[in-house]
Amino acid sequence: MGIQVEFNPDLCLRNIREFSLKRGRRIEEFIPPEIKAGDIFRFYKNGQRNYWLNGEIPLRETQGEGRLGRPIASVRILETTHSLDDYGQVCTQGSYLVKEVFDPADPTPKFECFDRRK
């Protein structure tokens, strides 16, 4: 069986418009309605996940099942904690700092693997 750990090169959260539709989900699983550089937010993900802490990573919207949107912001993970939730399931939670919010109409790539393109 072993220990299942997922390595994430990006932080993928759901669209806040889904919050009222997704019963049982925490607000920290969603992208806040308004974000700007300098904001700090909490996040929550199911499973034991490892994030790169030594630089910026993309914040992306997920529709679930591996379907991801383009990066909407560059963020820096400030801290993460692995724990058991109220149901005994492993989860990862932490906080992130928004470094830059991207213009959705700009098609210019913002990341190349882990390298932030400026």
C-alpha positions in Angstrom: 0.0 0.0 0.0 2.6 2.6 1.0 2.3 6.3 1.7 0.5 8.3 -1.1 2.1 11.8 -1.6 1.4 14.1 -4.5 3.9 16.7 -5.6 2.2 19.8 -7.0 4.0 22.4 -9.2 1.0 24.7 -8.9 -1.8 25.6 -6.5 -5.1 24.6 -8.0 -8.3 25.9 -6.4 -11.9 26.0 -7.5 -13.9 29.0 -8.7 -15.6 30.8 -5.9 -18.9 30.8 -7.9 -19.1 27.1 -7.1 -18.9 27.5 -3.3 -22.7 27.5 -2.8 -23.0 24.5 -5.1 -20.3 22.3 -3.6 -21.8 21.3 -0.2 -19.2 20.0 2.3 -16.3 22.0 0.8 -14.4 24.5 2.8 -14.0 28.2 1.7 -10.2 27.6 1.6 -10.7 25.2 -1.4 -11.8 28.2 -3.6 -10.1 31.1 -5.2 -11.1 34.3 -3.4 -13.5 36.6 -5.3 -10.9 39.4 -5.5 -7.2 39.0 -5.3 -4.4 41.5 -5.6 -0.7 41.5 -5.1 0.3 41.4 -1.5 -2.9 39.5 -0.3 -2.4 36.5 1.9 -5.0 33.7 1.8 -5.4 30.2 3.4 -5.8 27.1 1.2 -7.1 23.6 1.9 -6.5 20.5 -0.3 -7.5 16.8 0.2 -4.6 14.4 0.3 -0.9 14.8 1.3 0.6 17.3 -1.1 4.0 18.8 -1.4 4.5 22.3 -2.8 7.6 24.1 -3.9 8.3 26.7 -1.1 11.4 28.4 -2.6 9.8 30.5 -5.3 6.7 31.5 -7.1 4.2 29.0 -8.5 1.0 29.5 -10.6 -2.4 29.8 -9.0 -4.8 28.0 -11.3 -8.5 27.3 -11.4 -9.5 23.6 -11.4 -12.8 22.2 -12.6 -11.8 18.9 -11.0 -10.5 15.6 -12.5 -7.3 17.2 -13.7 -8.9 19.9 -15.8 -7.0 23.1 -15.2 -7.3 26.7 -16.4 -4.4 29.0 -17.3 -2.4 30.6 -14.5 -4.4 33.5 -13.0 -1.8 34.7 -10.6 1.7 34.0 -9.3 1.8 33.0 -5.6 4.3 32.0 -3.0 3.4 29.2 -0.6 4.2 30.6 2.9 3.5 27.4 4.9 1.9 24.0 4.7 0.7 21.5 7.3 -0.4 17.9 6.8 -3.0 16.6 9.2 -6.2 14.5 9.5 -9.5 16.2 8.9 -12.7 15.6 10.9 -13.3 12.3 9.0 -9.8 10.9 9.5 -8.7 11.8 5.9 -5.3 13.2 5.2 -5.3 16.9 4.1 -2.9 19.7 3.3 -3.6 23.2 4.4 -1.5 26.4 4.5 -1.2 29.9 3.3 -0.1 31.7 0.2 1.0 35.2 -0.8 -0.2 36.7 -4.1 2.8 38.1 -5.9 1.1 39.2 -9.2 -2.3 38.8 -10.7 -2.4 38.2 -14.5 -4.6 39.8 -17.1 -6.7 36.9 -18.5 -6.7 38.5 -22.0 -2.8 38.4 -22.1 -1.8 35.1 -23.9 1.9 35.5 -22.9 3.2 32.5 -21.0 3.9 33.4 -17.3 5.8 30.3 -16.3 8.1 27.9 -18.0 8.2 24.8 -15.6 9.3 26.3 -12.3 10.8 29.5 -13.9 8.6 32.6 -13.5 8.8 34.6 -16.7 8.8 38.3 -16.3 
